Amino acid sequence: METSLIIIFSISFAFIIVLFIFVFYKIKVQRERINKQIDDLLSNISELSPEEFFVLRNCSNAVNQVSSNFAGVYILHNKTKNMYYVGQGKNVFNRVNSHFTGKGNGDVYADYKYGNRFTIKMIALDRSGFNTLNELERNTIARFDAYNNGYNKTRGNRG
């Protein structure tokens, strides 16, 4: 009887181990697919310095305020410290502008003000393949590890 219990326990334990390996493999494959999707999106988007962003923003404001604002996410990369901040907004230009004018993330603004070099990339939600801003933001934060090694204080909105 004791031998039977040991065999049953061993088989059950082996099954649980195989199940965990399968689940972790699926999560890893899904994460790699999402990271590639984000990398592909970013490969087709121009990187701007804050100064270039201000010129573009001012030109867009002069031409048409509505066309320059779109729902999406933005990636602020502090090239000096190799840190990222990922944010979202229904009006991305306004949100990016707030970070470089002292009305957004205070740490980003302080580093910018003290001369750190930044770049900006913006992804429009409607061209991203993601269903919601929250989904796009969460996955972009994860892609750049902006929660553990960047400016983000959360992993993104869940709702």
Summary of the structure (lengths in Angstrom):
residues: 159
radius of gyration: 21.4
end to end distance: 51.6
largest distance: 84.1
contacts: 454
relative contact order: 0.15
helix: 58%
strand: 14%
